[in-house]
C-alpha cells in the first residue's frame, strides 16, 4: 500500500484521505468485522427472545418507530433496507402482540401509519436498557470522535449501496 507519510516521521499520515486503491482494502477490513458483529448481535437478540418476546425483525420495527415516530410500512422498509413484505410480516407480528397499531395517515388514505402502543414502547425501552448495559462494557479508550468517525465511514459505505433494491 502506498500511504502518504507525515513529513519527517516515516509514519502514515492518517489525516489525509486514502487513495481509492488503498481505501478499498481497508474498507474490506470493516466488512470483515461488521458481518460477524451483526450476526452475533442478532444471535444475542434471538437468545433473549423468550425473555422479551421480540424477534430480531420485530425489535427492528419497534426500535425504528421509537426513534422516528409513526411510519408507513414502505417507509420502514426503505429506512432499514428491508423488503416491504418482510416489514409487513414483522408489523403483523408486533400488532398481534399489541406492540404496534395502525392509524389513519392524513398523507395517504391507503397506507396507514404504524405507531408504537404503550406496551410496544415499554417492550423496546426494556430492550434498549438491557442492550445499553451490554454496550457499556465496550469501554476502552474510545472517544466521541472515534465513534463519529466510525459512523461516518459506515454511512459513506451505505451510500454506495443505496441503489440496491431490497424488494
N, C-alpha and C positions, 0 to 999 in steps of 0.2 A: 504494500500500500504506500502511496505517496502522500504523506501528511505534510502540511506546512509546519515548519518548526518555529518556535519562539526565537527571536534573534538572540544569538549568543548562548543559547542553552542546549540546543540539540533536542529539546523536549517538544512534543507535539503542541501546536497552538490550538487549544480547544475552543478558543473564542471565535475562530473563523469557520464559516460554512465548509463542509466537506465537499469535494468534487463528487459528481454523481457516481463515478466508478469506485470511489472509496465509501460513499454513503450507503450504497445498496447492500454490500456485505454486512455493514454494521446494523442495518435495519433487519437483516435476517436474524441477527442475534436477538433483536426484540421479539420477533416471531417465535424464536426458539424458547423464550421464557414465557411469552404470553399464552401460547397454546396449553402447556402443562398447567400454568396458573389458572386459566379459565376452567379447565377440566377438574382441577382439584377443588376450586371454589364451588363449581356445580355439584360435585360429588358431596361436598360438605352440606350444601343446601338439601340435597336429596336425603342424606343421612338424618338430617333434622326434620324432615317432612313429617314423620309420625308425631313429633312433638308439636309442631306448629300447624300441621295440616296443609302446608303450601308446597306445591310442586315448584320446580325452578321457573316454569313458564308463568304460573300464577304469581309467584313472587315478583317476577319482572314486570308484569302488568300493574300490580299494586304499587311497586316502587315508582314506576313512571307516573302513575296517577297521583301519588303522594308528592312528587317533585313538580309536576306540571299542571295539576288540576284536571278537570274533566276533559276527555279527548274522545274522538271517534275511533272506531277500530282501525280504519285505514291510517289515521294519524299515528296511532300507536305502532302499527306495522312499519311505517316509514321511519319513525323515531328509533326503533330498535332493529331495523334491517331484518325484519321477520315477515313472513308471508301473512297477508290479511287473514287467510284461512286458519293458520296456526293461532294468531292472536285471537280470532273469534272463538276458537275452541277453549283457549285459556280464559277468556272473558266469560264464556258459558260456564266453565268450571267454577270460577270465582263467584259468579252470580248464584249458582246452585248452592254455594255455601254461605250466601248472604254477605259477601265481601264487597261486591260492587252492585250498582244498579244502573239501568238505562234511564235517561231523562231526555226530554224534548230538546232538540237542537234548533235554536232560532235561525241558524245559518243554513240549515239543510233539513228539510222535512223527513227525508228517508234514511238519514244516517244519524242515529241517536248519539248523544254524548254518553259516555260511560264515566261514572264517578264512584269514588270510594263511599262505602257506608261507614257508619261509626265502627262496626265490627271489623271492616276492612282496614280502617285507619289503625285500630288497636292492634290488629294482627301484624301489619307491616311495621308499625312502630316497635313492636316486640322483636321482630326480626332484625331491624336496624340496630336496636340497642345491643342485641346479642352479637351481631357481626362487628359492631364498633368495638366491643370488648376484645374481640379477636384481633382486629386491626391495630389496636393499641399495643399489641405485642410485637409489632414490626420494629418499633424503636430504632436503635442505632443512631447514626449521625445524620440522618436525612433532614434536609432543610425544606422550608416552604418553597424556595427556589428550585430545589431538586424535583419536588412534586409538580411545580408549574412546568418545568422542562419536560417531564415525563408526559404530562397531559398534552403539552404542545406537540411532542413527537407523535403520540398516538393519534391525535386529532389530524395531523398532517397525513399520516398513513391512511386513516379512514377516508379522507378526502379523495385519495387516489382511487378508492373502490366505490365511490358514490354511485357510479353508473351501473353497478351490479344489480340486476333485477332479482329480488328475493321472492317474487311470486312465480 
